[in-house]
Amino acid sequence: MTTENPFKYFKTSPKNIRLAVMYYVRYPLSFRQVEDILHERGIDICHETIRFWVDRFGPKFAREIRKKRAGQHSNWQWHLDEVFIKINGERFYLWRAVDHEGKFLNALLQNDATRLQRRSSL
């Protein structure tokens, strides 16, 4: 099975096409902003061409990235934080689940009395 070069009929180098698509996908930029950034780097491309490249090569690049990530072992971890807080003079426990990057996953706000009742029932 031979894999055909997807950049075969394009005059622009594959490196520049990949750069334009990744700029658009990775950062919150418009096609015109990507056009301006590439123009500063000496690459004169129309914003419509960038739109065409994103439509055509975006899914291909996404598949490549997913394949690379799937081959790696996941080091995803999470931990649980317990914080005591007072709301209107009443003490509560705030439980937060946070992943290894510090992103919030879930939270539970629990009254002190509720927690004591659960412990005594165990």
OpenMM code with the backbone's topology and positions (N, CA, C; nanometers):
from openmm import Vec3, app, unit

residues = "MET THR THR GLU ASN PRO PHE LYS TYR PHE LYS THR SER PRO LYS ASN ILE ARG LEU ALA VAL MET TYR TYR VAL ARG TYR PRO LEU SER PHE ARG GLN VAL GLU ASP ILE LEU HIS GLU ARG GLY ILE ASP ILE CYS HIS GLU THR ILE ARG PHE TRP VAL ASP ARG PHE GLY PRO LYS PHE ALA ARG GLU ILE ARG LYS LYS ARG ALA GLY GLN HIS SER ASN TRP GLN TRP HIS LEU ASP GLU VAL PHE ILE LYS ILE ASN GLY GLU ARG PHE TYR LEU TRP ARG ALA VAL ASP HIS GLU GLY LYS PHE LEU ASN ALA LEU LEU GLN ASN ASP ALA THR ARG LEU GLN ARG ARG SER SER LEU".split()
positions = [
    Vec3(0.0844, -0.1178, 0.0000),
    Vec3(0.0000, 0.0000, 0.0000),
    Vec3(0.0889, 0.1240, 0.0000),
    Vec3(0.0744, 0.2066, -0.0986),
    Vec3(0.1548, 0.3282, -0.1064),
    Vec3(0.0750, 0.4462, -0.0534),
    Vec3(0.1424, 0.5275, 0.0247),
    Vec3(0.0758, 0.6476, 0.0738),
    Vec3(0.1124, 0.7628, -0.0172),
    Vec3(0.0112, 0.8278, -0.0665),
    Vec3(0.0306, 0.9392, -0.1585),
    Vec3(0.0618, 1.0651, -0.0791),
    Vec3(0.1495, 1.1467, -0.1301),
    Vec3(0.1855, 1.2721, -0.0658),
    Vec3(0.0676, 1.3692, -0.0752),
    Vec3(0.0093, 1.4118, 0.0389),
    Vec3(-0.1067, 1.5016, 0.0327),
    Vec3(-0.0705, 1.6424, -0.0151),
    Vec3(0.0581, 1.6771, -0.0146),
    Vec3(0.1035, 1.8100, -0.0553),
    Vec3(0.1533, 1.8116, -0.2001),
    Vec3(0.1288, 1.7056, -0.2732),
    Vec3(0.1883, 1.6840, -0.4054),
    Vec3(0.1657, 1.7996, -0.5033),
    Vec3(0.0460, 1.8533, -0.5119),
    Vec3(0.0143, 1.9533, -0.6134),
    Vec3(0.0165, 2.0964, -0.5602),
    Vec3(0.0728, 2.1170, -0.4423),
    Vec3(0.0782, 2.2508, -0.3837),
    Vec3(0.2153, 2.3121, -0.4075),
    Vec3(0.2169, 2.4402, -0.4457),
    Vec3(0.3435, 2.5092, -0.4701),
    Vec3(0.4110, 2.5494, -0.3395),
    Vec3(0.3325, 2.5750, -0.2362),
    Vec3(0.3866, 2.6139, -0.1057),
    Vec3(0.4429, 2.4906, -0.0364),
    Vec3(0.5470, 2.5099, 0.0412),
    Vec3(0.6095, 2.3968, 0.1081),
    Vec3(0.5178, 2.3404, 0.2168),
    Vec3(0.5243, 2.2104, 0.2404),
    Vec3(0.4436, 2.1482, 0.3449),
    Vec3(0.4689, 2.2094, 0.4834),
    Vec3(0.5902, 2.2536, 0.5061),
    Vec3(0.6247, 2.3159, 0.6347),
    Vec3(0.5428, 2.4437, 0.6567),
    Vec3(0.5286, 2.5256, 0.5514),
    Vec3(0.4512, 2.6493, 0.5628),
    Vec3(0.3016, 2.6218, 0.5763),
    Vec3(0.2538, 2.5195, 0.5067),
    Vec3(0.1126, 2.4827, 0.5174),
    Vec3(0.0824, 2.4363, 0.6596),
    Vec3(0.1674, 2.3506, 0.7122),
    Vec3(0.1486, 2.3007, 0.8490),
    Vec3(0.1550, 2.4160, 0.9491),
    Vec3(0.2458, 2.5093, 0.9287),
    Vec3(0.2591, 2.6237, 1.0181),
    Vec3(0.1320, 2.7079, 1.0180),
    Vec3(0.0777, 2.7356, 0.9001),
    Vec3(-0.0432, 2.8165, 0.8904),
    Vec3(-0.1619, 2.7472, 0.9570),
    Vec3(-0.1777, 2.6193, 0.9314),
    Vec3(-0.2897, 2.5451, 0.9903),
    Vec3(-0.2767, 2.5374, 1.1416),
    Vec3(-0.1568, 2.5113, 1.1901),
    Vec3(-0.1374, 2.4997, 1.3349),
    Vec3(-0.1541, 2.6345, 1.4045),
    Vec3(-0.1138, 2.7437, 1.3417),
    Vec3(-0.1403, 2.8767, 1.3983),
    Vec3(-0.2902, 2.8968, 1.4168),
    Vec3(-0.3660, 2.8635, 1.3138),
    Vec3(-0.5100, 2.8859, 1.3202),
    Vec3(-0.5764, 2.7963, 1.4255),
    Vec3(-0.5340, 2.6710, 1.4305),
    Vec3(-0.5975, 2.5750, 1.5211),
    Vec3(-0.5545, 2.5968, 1.6652),
    Vec3(-0.4271, 2.6223, 1.6862),
    Vec3(-0.3728, 2.6289, 1.8224),
    Vec3(-0.4072, 2.7590, 1.8942),
    Vec3(-0.4080, 2.8701, 1.8255),
    Vec3(-0.4303, 3.0007, 1.8877),
    Vec3(-0.5630, 3.0593, 1.8405),
    Vec3(-0.6254, 3.1433, 1.9209),
    Vec3(-0.7541, 3.2019, 1.8790),
    Vec3(-0.7333, 3.3149, 1.7780),
    Vec3(-0.6940, 3.2789, 1.6580),
    Vec3(-0.6649, 3.3758, 1.5526),
    Vec3(-0.7634, 3.3593, 1.4375),
    Vec3(-0.7885, 3.4675, 1.3675),
    Vec3(-0.8692, 3.4605, 1.2460),
    Vec3(-0.7769, 3.4270, 1.1286),
    Vec3(-0.8373, 3.3968, 1.0153),
    Vec3(-0.7572, 3.3673, 0.8955),
    Vec3(-0.6741, 3.4890, 0.8554),
    Vec3(-0.7311, 3.6067, 0.8703),
    Vec3(-0.6577, 3.7296, 0.8343),
    Vec3(-0.5405, 3.7542, 0.9302),
    Vec3(-0.5585, 3.7216, 1.0566),
    Vec3(-0.4484, 3.7378, 1.1523),
    Vec3(-0.3353, 3.6399, 1.1216),
    Vec3(-0.3704, 3.5188, 1.0842),
    Vec3(-0.2679, 3.4213, 1.0446),
    Vec3(-0.1973, 3.4700, 0.9188),
    Vec3(-0.2741, 3.5271, 0.8260),
    Vec3(-0.2149, 3.5844, 0.7042),
    Vec3(-0.1131, 3.6924, 0.7405),
    Vec3(-0.1474, 3.7801, 0.8348),
    Vec3(-0.0552, 3.8867, 0.8769),
    Vec3(0.0708, 3.8306, 0.9418),
    Vec3(0.0544, 3.7296, 1.0263),
    Vec3(0.1710, 3.6694, 1.0933),
    Vec3(0.2648, 3.6061, 0.9912),
    Vec3(0.2072, 3.5342, 0.8964),
    Vec3(0.2900, 3.4717, 0.7934),
    Vec3(0.3561, 3.5764, 0.7050),
    Vec3(0.2857, 3.6872, 0.6773),
    Vec3(0.3427, 3.7955, 0.5968),
    Vec3(0.4656, 3.8543, 0.6671),
    Vec3(0.4600, 3.8673, 0.7994),
    Vec3(0.5752, 3.9169, 0.8755),
    Vec3(0.6934, 3.8218, 0.8660),
    Vec3(0.6657, 3.6951, 0.8449),
    Vec3(0.7724, 3.5955, 0.8307),
    Vec3(0.8185, 3.5806, 0.6862),
    Vec3(0.7612, 3.6617, 0.5952),
    Vec3(0.8035, 3.6577, 0.4555),
    Vec3(0.7247, 3.5608, 0.3701),
    Vec3(0.6102, 3.5133, 0.4194),
    Vec3(0.5280, 3.4188, 0.3447),
    Vec3(0.4003, 3.4920, 0.3037),
    Vec3(0.3825, 3.5178, 0.1743),
    Vec3(0.2650, 3.5896, 0.1253),
    Vec3(0.1580, 3.4906, 0.0810),
    Vec3(0.0565, 3.4736, 0.1652),
    Vec3(-0.0536, 3.3811, 0.1399),
    Vec3(-0.1839, 3.4539, 0.1691),
    Vec3(-0.2842, 3.4325, 0.0878),
    Vec3(-0.4166, 3.4925, 0.1074),
    Vec3(-0.4908, 3.4192, 0.2198),
    Vec3(-0.5761, 3.4923, 0.2901),
    Vec3(-0.6514, 3.4311, 0.3994),
    Vec3(-0.7457, 3.3217, 0.3493),
    Vec3(-0.7924, 3.3316, 0.2259),
    Vec3(-0.8779, 3.2273, 0.1690),
    Vec3(-0.7994, 3.0982, 0.1462),
    Vec3(-0.6729, 3.1120, 0.1131),
    Vec3(-0.5875, 2.9943, 0.0971),
    Vec3(-0.5689, 2.9256, 0.2309),
    Vec3(-0.5520, 3.0036, 0.3363),
    Vec3(-0.5365, 2.9466, 0.4711),
    Vec3(-0.6645, 2.8733, 0.5105),
    Vec3(-0.7808, 2.9322, 0.4799),
    Vec3(-0.9081, 2.8663, 0.5085),
    Vec3(-0.9172, 2.7319, 0.4358),
    Vec3(-0.8756, 2.7300, 0.3103),
    Vec3(-0.8766, 2.6066, 0.2316),
    Vec3(-0.7848, 2.5016, 0.2945),
    Vec3(-0.6645, 2.5433, 0.3363),
    Vec3(-0.5701, 2.4512, 0.3993),
    Vec3(-0.6248, 2.3959, 0.5299),
    Vec3(-0.6883, 2.4809, 0.6087),
    Vec3(-0.7441, 2.4348, 0.7368),
    Vec3(-0.8529, 2.3312, 0.7106),
    Vec3(-0.9391, 2.3568, 0.6128),
    Vec3(-1.0446, 2.2609, 0.5801),
    Vec3(-0.9877, 2.1297, 0.5275),
    Vec3(-0.8828, 2.1406, 0.4468),
    Vec3(-0.8283, 2.0211, 0.3828),
    Vec3(-0.7332, 1.9420, 0.4734),
    Vec3(-0.6421, 2.0109, 0.5428),
    Vec3(-0.5382, 1.9422, 0.6192),
    Vec3(-0.5634, 1.9366, 0.7700),
    Vec3(-0.6577, 2.0156, 0.8194),
    Vec3(-0.6853, 2.0169, 0.9627),
    Vec3(-0.7172, 1.8791, 1.0191),
    Vec3(-0.8128, 1.8048, 0.9590),
    Vec3(-0.8436, 1.6708, 1.0096),
    Vec3(-0.7249, 1.5742, 1.0009),
    Vec3(-0.6446, 1.5882, 0.8960),
    Vec3(-0.5259, 1.5008, 0.8813),
    Vec3(-0.4265, 1.5265, 0.9944),
    Vec3(-0.3997, 1.6534, 1.0238),
    Vec3(-0.3062, 1.6860, 1.1318),
    Vec3(-0.3613, 1.6419, 1.2674),
    Vec3(-0.4933, 1.6544, 1.2851),
    Vec3(-0.5560, 1.6119, 1.4108),
    Vec3(-0.5396, 1.4612, 1.4303),
    Vec3(-0.5568, 1.3826, 1.3235),
    Vec3(-0.5371, 1.2370, 1.3327),
    Vec3(-0.3934, 1.2034, 1.3701),
    Vec3(-0.2972, 1.2747, 1.3104),
    Vec3(-0.1562, 1.2506, 1.3420),
    Vec3(-0.1274, 1.2784, 1.4890),
    Vec3(-0.1825, 1.3874, 1.5396),
    Vec3(-0.1600, 1.4234, 1.6800),
    Vec3(-0.2227, 1.3192, 1.7719),
    Vec3(-0.3451, 1.2746, 1.7380),
    Vec3(-0.4116, 1.1725, 1.8201),
    Vec3(-0.3334, 1.0420, 1.8210),
    Vec3(-0.2772, 1.0031, 1.7071),
    Vec3(-0.1971, 0.8802, 1.7004),
    Vec3(-0.0741, 0.8897, 1.7891),
    Vec3(-0.0081, 1.0046, 1.7868),
    Vec3(0.1105, 1.0231, 1.8696),
    Vec3(0.0749, 1.0168, 2.0175),
    Vec3(-0.0376, 1.0781, 2.0541),
    Vec3(-0.0795, 1.0767, 2.1948),
    Vec3(-0.1241, 0.9385, 2.2390),
    Vec3(-0.1860, 0.8618, 2.1504),
    Vec3(-0.2344, 0.7286, 2.1862),
    Vec3(-0.1184, 0.6344, 2.2144),
    Vec3(-0.0062, 0.6547, 2.1481),
    Vec3(0.1096, 0.5691, 2.1695),
    Vec3(0.1812, 0.5948, 2.3009),
    Vec3(0.1578, 0.7106, 2.3589),
    Vec3(0.2231, 0.7440, 2.4849),
    Vec3(0.1414, 0.6912, 2.6010),
    Vec3(0.2106, 0.6605, 2.7106),
    Vec3(0.1395, 0.6199, 2.8310),
    Vec3(0.0798, 0.7428, 2.8966),
    Vec3(-0.0390, 0.7281, 2.9432),
    Vec3(-0.1075, 0.8403, 3.0067),
    Vec3(-0.0503, 0.8650, 3.1454),
    Vec3(-0.0139, 0.9884, 3.1720),
    Vec3(0.0322, 1.0242, 3.3053),
    Vec3(-0.0715, 1.1127, 3.3733),
    Vec3(-0.1968, 1.0975, 3.3310),
    Vec3(-0.3038, 1.1790, 3.3853),
    Vec3(-0.3301, 1.1369, 3.5283),
    Vec3(-0.3293, 1.2339, 3.6181),
    Vec3(-0.3542, 1.2089, 3.7596),
    Vec3(-0.4475, 1.3153, 3.8123),
    Vec3(-0.5107, 1.2858, 3.9228),
    Vec3(-0.5936, 1.3847, 3.9884),
    Vec3(-0.5793, 1.3670, 4.1384),
    Vec3(-0.6134, 1.4716, 4.2109),
    Vec3(-0.6123, 1.4625, 4.3563),
    Vec3(-0.7295, 1.5413, 4.4132),
    Vec3(-0.7571, 1.5160, 4.5398),
    Vec3(-0.8714, 1.5752, 4.6065),
    Vec3(-0.8222, 1.6727, 4.7121),
    Vec3(-0.8736, 1.7950, 4.7066),
    Vec3(-0.8417, 1.8973, 4.8064),
    Vec3(-0.9592, 1.9117, 4.9011),
    Vec3(-0.9282, 1.9288, 5.0293),
    Vec3(-1.0316, 1.9547, 5.1288),
    Vec3(-1.0004, 2.0900, 5.1923),
    Vec3(-1.0979, 2.1784, 5.1908),
    Vec3(-1.0786, 2.3133, 5.2444),
    Vec3(-1.1953, 2.3428, 5.3390),
    Vec3(-1.1640, 2.4036, 5.4526),
    Vec3(-1.2672, 2.4472, 5.5456),
    Vec3(-1.2972, 2.5934, 5.5171),
    Vec3(-1.4256, 2.6251, 5.4957),
    Vec3(-1.4640, 2.7631, 5.4699),
    Vec3(-1.5847, 2.7983, 5.5559),
    Vec3(-1.6029, 2.9272, 5.5789),
    Vec3(-1.7202, 2.9752, 5.6522),
    Vec3(-1.8077, 3.0556, 5.5575),
    Vec3(-1.9366, 3.0224, 5.5579),
    Vec3(-2.0343, 3.0960, 5.4798),
    Vec3(-2.1434, 3.1396, 5.5768),
    Vec3(-2.1627, 3.2699, 5.5886),
    Vec3(-2.2577, 3.3263, 5.6837),
    Vec3(-2.2342, 3.2744, 5.8256),
    Vec3(-2.1103, 3.2611, 5.8638),
    Vec3(-2.0743, 3.2177, 5.9984),
    Vec3(-2.0850, 3.0678, 6.0212),
    Vec3(-2.1278, 2.9920, 5.9230),
    Vec3(-2.1411, 2.8473, 5.9372),
    Vec3(-2.0250, 2.7781, 5.8661),
    Vec3(-1.9688, 2.6744, 5.9265),
    Vec3(-1.8516, 2.6071, 5.8715),
    Vec3(-1.8934, 2.4992, 5.7714),
    Vec3(-1.8265, 2.5004, 5.6563),
    Vec3(-1.8511, 2.4032, 5.5503),
    Vec3(-1.7188, 2.3424, 5.5076),
    Vec3(-1.7281, 2.2243, 5.4458),
    Vec3(-1.6132, 2.1599, 5.3837),
    Vec3(-1.6305, 2.1717, 5.2332),
    Vec3(-1.5279, 2.2175, 5.1674),
    Vec3(-1.5284, 2.2251, 5.0217),
    Vec3(-1.4306, 2.1203, 4.9699),
    Vec3(-1.4831, 2.0243, 4.8984),
    Vec3(-1.4014, 1.9199, 4.8373),
    Vec3(-1.3877, 1.9534, 4.6896),
    Vec3(-1.2637, 1.9545, 4.6405),
    Vec3(-1.2380, 1.9845, 4.4995),
    Vec3(-1.1519, 1.8755, 4.4389),
    Vec3(-1.1909, 1.8282, 4.3215),
    Vec3(-1.1083, 1.7356, 4.2450),
    Vec3(-1.0340, 1.8172, 4.1399),
    Vec3(-0.9001, 1.8025, 4.1382),
    Vec3(-0.8138, 1.8793, 4.0490),
    Vec3(-0.7200, 1.7823, 3.9781),
    Vec3(-0.6982, 1.8030, 3.8476),
    Vec3(-0.6055, 1.7154, 3.7762),
    Vec3(-0.4619, 1.7648, 3.7889),
    Vec3(-0.3680, 1.6925, 3.7278),
    Vec3(-0.2253, 1.7218, 3.7421),
    Vec3(-0.1866, 1.8565, 3.6801),
    Vec3(-0.2686, 1.9118, 3.5919),
    Vec3(-0.2401, 2.0424, 3.5323),
    Vec3(-0.3044, 2.1562, 3.6104),
    Vec3(-0.3758, 2.1229, 3.7186),
    Vec3(-0.4418, 2.2247, 3.7995),
    Vec3(-0.5799, 2.2606, 3.7492),
    Vec3(-0.6334, 2.1837, 3.6560),
    Vec3(-0.7670, 2.2116, 3.6039),
    Vec3(-0.8725, 2.1541, 3.6982),
    Vec3(-0.9743, 2.2322, 3.7227),
    Vec3(-1.0832, 2.1942, 3.8105),
    Vec3(-1.1678, 2.0844, 3.7459),
    Vec3(-1.1968, 1.9766, 3.8198),
    Vec3(-1.2781, 1.8676, 3.7669),
    Vec3(-1.4185, 1.8664, 3.8263),
    Vec3(-1.4274, 1.8718, 3.9615),
    Vec3(-1.5571, 1.8661, 4.0275),
    Vec3(-1.5428, 1.9198, 4.1687),
    Vec3(-1.6556, 1.9559, 4.2311),
    Vec3(-1.6530, 2.0073, 4.3679),
    Vec3(-1.7765, 1.9606, 4.4430),
    Vec3(-1.7628, 1.9559, 4.5758),
    Vec3(-1.8729, 1.9220, 4.6638),
    Vec3(-1.8632, 2.0115, 4.7855),
    Vec3(-1.9707, 2.0807, 4.8168),
    Vec3(-1.9766, 2.1648, 4.9355),
    Vec3(-2.0602, 2.0908, 5.0377),
    Vec3(-2.0009, 2.0640, 5.1550),
    Vec3(-2.0655, 1.9796, 5.2541),
    Vec3(-2.0708, 2.0526, 5.3874),
    Vec3(-2.1879, 2.0501, 5.4502),
    Vec3(-2.2069, 2.1119, 5.5804),
    Vec3(-2.1343, 2.0303, 5.6865),
    Vec3(-2.0846, 2.0961, 5.7892),
    Vec3(-2.0132, 2.0286, 5.8980),
    Vec3(-2.1031, 1.9263, 5.9657),
    Vec3(-2.2305, 1.9600, 5.9899),
    Vec3(-2.3237, 1.8688, 6.0561),
    Vec3(-2.3482, 1.7445, 5.9708),
    Vec3(-2.3605, 1.7618, 5.8404),
    Vec3(-2.3811, 1.6491, 5.7501),
    Vec3(-2.2629, 1.5540, 5.7560),
    Vec3(-2.1444, 1.6079, 5.7606),
    Vec3(-2.0234, 1.5254, 5.7653),
    Vec3(-2.0168, 1.4476, 5.8958),
    Vec3(-2.0509, 1.5112, 6.0073),
    Vec3(-2.0493, 1.4441, 6.1365),
    Vec3(-2.1543, 1.3328, 6.1422),
    Vec3(-2.2716, 1.3547, 6.0825),
    Vec3(-2.3759, 1.2531, 6.0809),
    Vec3(-2.3314, 1.1318, 6.0009),
    Vec3(-2.2639, 1.1539, 5.8921),
    Vec3(-2.2165, 1.0410, 5.8089),
    Vec3(-2.1102, 0.9615, 5.8826),
    Vec3(-2.0223, 1.0280, 5.9532),
    Vec3(-1.9178, 0.9574, 6.0271),
    Vec3(-1.9769, 0.8725, 6.1382),
    Vec3(-2.0780, 0.9234, 6.2075),
    Vec3(-2.1363, 0.8478, 6.3188),
    Vec3(-2.2161, 0.7289, 6.2685),
    Vec3(-2.2673, 0.7342, 6.1450),
    Vec3(-2.3447, 0.6235, 6.0911),
    Vec3(-2.2547, 0.5111, 6.0393),
    Vec3(-2.1273, 0.5384, 6.0184),
    Vec3(-2.0354, 0.4359, 5.9670),
    Vec3(-1.9983, 0.3393, 6.0711),
] * unit.nanometer
topology = app.Topology()
chain = topology.addChain("A")
for resn in residues:
    res = topology.addResidue(resn, chain)
    for name in ("N", "CA", "C"):
        topology.addAtom(name, app.Element.getBySymbol(name[0]), res)
